[in-house]
Amino acid sequence: MESIDPATGHALPDDALQRVLFIGPAVHVYNIPPLQSTRGHSASTWTAEPQRHIFTARLRLLETSHSDTLKVDVLLEDPKTGALFAASPYSAANAVEPVIDSSRFFAVTVRDPSGKKAVLGIGFEERSEAFDFGVALQEARRVLGWESGQKKQQQQPERGAKDYSLKEGETITVNLGRTGIGRRKAQEKQEQGEESTGGDLQSFALAPPPGGGGFSLPPPPSADDVKRKRRSAQQLGFDDGQFGEFA
């Protein structure tokens, strides 16, 4: 049986394969006003004017592959005859955009065979159907390779560990150099370090604490002090939260 590209009506090659990613039997189609905000489309502007409702269509998300070509189309069809009303090539993520005020409506960019485009609104009566449609779009992005997690990362070949073991007949020679690395040598290095840094360290010296008696921790607060502080915090409008913190 000859396969037909429903978006163009042209015959497909013999090796073409088609897969339906989603089908919605009853989706409302709207003639929507131009975009007024950079935030996105708002479905409330469509449903507030009943004359913007065009008709109720069948929606199919169709994947088509042949040779080295892979594409996905959003098809709006007559639910009775299956005749194509409008097609939206899913060539970019913004071809189908969710609205900003509902999870059941989307703005779809459709194109005709001549390349002219228009933006239509679609709405699902059930949130579950809209959710399934969103999942199918995610699957389409994965198939098309748009998802960041699907990018192939070039794997660098692992370098083999070097073998530092001695082979049969090999020897190793250690040159210790001068042997005067003893107490006298360590003392000379210490004296040289004091000469080179002793003057600079004086600028970082901190004054001793007042009293000269070292550091001591203050005694823990009494129960009366704790109650007094808690009452003053409540007077300022704070209250203890569930976990003892101020809410």
Phi, psi and omega in degrees: 000132183286133179271141180243136173283110185292339181284332183241339184082003181272154178288144179261158177299165182295333182272009183289141176235139179234142181221128178274116180275333181199148173219128176244113187291334183218101180235129181279135182247135185233147168270107191259154178286164178300154181295127183254346184226147177287348179290328181138185181280151178239121184289338181296334178285342178274309187288342179289340180241102184301332181291349178280345177285120183274298177190178178256122188246167168265133181249131174232137172255108192244128175260131180233130180224138174198142183052239179255019183252134177219127180213163178227135181234143170261118186247129173253116189234160174292123184295340182267313185260341183080004179294142182286130174264312180201150180232141178238104175296122181276069182264352177208155184297329181279005174293331175230113184240133173290150178279171187267350186238008179199151177266359183255358184238148180220154172254124187242128177270113182256155180226147174262172182302334180279352178102353178292145184233157176210161181248122178246154175257142176232147181219137178261141177285331181249135178295329180296321177294318178298321178295315179298324178295318177296321177295321178295323176295322177296320176296321178296319178295324178294315180297321181282353177081025181272335183293137182298328181289346182266357180292130182282129178261133179289125181265123179280139180296138180287136179276134179291147180290136181287144180261109181261009180287151181283135176277167181296127179092351180272149177231166179231139181244130180248124179258108182280347180066219180288140183262008183276036180262074181233210182297321181293320181294319179295323180293321178297318180295322179295319179295320179294322179294322179293324181291325186274334185239354185299318183291325183290326183293339181296330181287343179263002183290132179263147178291143180293155179295153181296143180096333176067013184258018180081191183259139177225143180277141178290155180294152179295150181292149179279170180296325179294322178296318180297316180295322180296318179293322180294320179294321180293326178291321178294326178294334178276000177102003179269155178217150179291134177279190183295326184254025176083005179261158178285129181279000000 
